[in-house]
Amino acid sequence: IAISGRMGSVLIDVPMDVQKADAGENILYEPPEIESPLSDKEIQKIQEQIQNNFEMSSRPAVLIGGGIGLAGVNKEIMAWIQENKLPFGSSWHGLSYFDQTSSTYLGSVGVYGNRGANALLQNCDYLLVLGSRLDSRQRSSNAKNFAPNAKVQVIDIDIEELNKYISNKYQTNLLDLKQLPRVLKDMKSIKQNQNWLAYVSEIREKYCNKNISTFAVKHKTLSP
C-alpha cells in the first residue's frame, strides 16, 4: 500500500529467488520522506493560471476525483466550489467526499455517469480537474470527445498520469492536493455567467438523480 504521493494499492512483483532467500530476523523499514511544500512563488503561479482560466471562460466547470479525499482537503475544496457557485461533476472515486445535494452538483461523469453531468462536460468552455486520472470510463476510448469545447486543466500528484495528456494539449500542474487550499485561499471571487448557471440548473432538475430510461419503464426492467 502506498502511503505517500499517489496513495493506494501497489502491485509488487517479487522474483522467486528473493522469496526463497533467508532474510534473517532484522526487518529494515525506511519511512517515506516528508515532501517539501511548494514555494509561495510556485503556488502563486498555479493560482494565476486557474484565475486567468476562469476569467477567460463564460461556462466553467469542475471535475473532482478521489484525490481530494485521499489528500484530506475535500471540505476546503467543496467550500470553495459552493462559495463561487461552480457547476461540478465527480468521478466514481470522488462520490463519497462531498454532499451530493449541492445545488451545482450534476452527478458522476463518464460511460456509466449521469446524462446531466456529461452534458456539463460537453458544454463547458473551461474544465478544472482535481485529483482524477480521467480513465477511459470517463473520457471514453476517444478522448477527443471529452469536454470538446473546453480548455482542460488537470491538477494531480502523479506525473505519469499528467504525461498522458500531452497529446491532448491539456494544461497540467503537478501538485499534492494537500497544498491546494494554499492555491485557493487568496483567489478572487469568480464572476458567474447567469445564463450558464440557468442552464446548469435546468439540466440538474431534468437529469440529476432521475431515472429517465423509457426502455426500462416500457419493459418493466431495471434501468442500466
Phi, psi and omega in degrees: 000126176281126182247009175215168183062225175280101187284155177139188183290148182225134176269122179242120180264108182260121180302150184300321182294329177289322179297327183271350184289149177282115184271350182078189184264344183273128178254120181267131178221125176246112180297151180298146179293143177286122184287137180283135178293154177294152178290162178300326180294318180293320178297317181296324180297314179294319179301316181293322178298312180297314182299315180296321180296319178294318181293330181276349184257158174240351180224065184281156176209159179235140174240121181252147180237185181296343181300330181291329178282319178298328179277349179073027182241016184299323180294317180294318181293318180292326177296320178293317179299315182289322179299323182262005178054047183273127174295138182210156173234178185220152168281170178299320183290344180268354191296333186269007188250015181201168179278114185282001175269003179306138187292343180249012178273130184254348179121182177281155185252168171105192185303320180253021185270187181275142182298321180295319179296320178291327176295325177300314181293323182290335186249351179286159177247357172211127180237120177259117183255123184242107173069036176231138183272000175050060180285181186293341177284344176261317184264353186069180181285346178244096186296342180294339180272358180273122181043058189294338182256011189244151164278125184253126176240123183247127176246122186207160182273344189255112182296327180294324176294318181295326180296339179297334190265006182300315182290339179273352180061035173286152171275129185234150177222124176277112185205132169289121185297347174301335181264359182298322176305330176294324180290317186280339189308310187254017179288149177290155175298144183268122179282128186260144174278114185296328177295322178293316179296325178294320178296316179300316179298322181295312182287333175294315179296325184281323190242329189294123180061027179245141174264106185249016182284109178287329179298315182296320180293315182298319186258004178054049178239172175288142178283131178291000000 
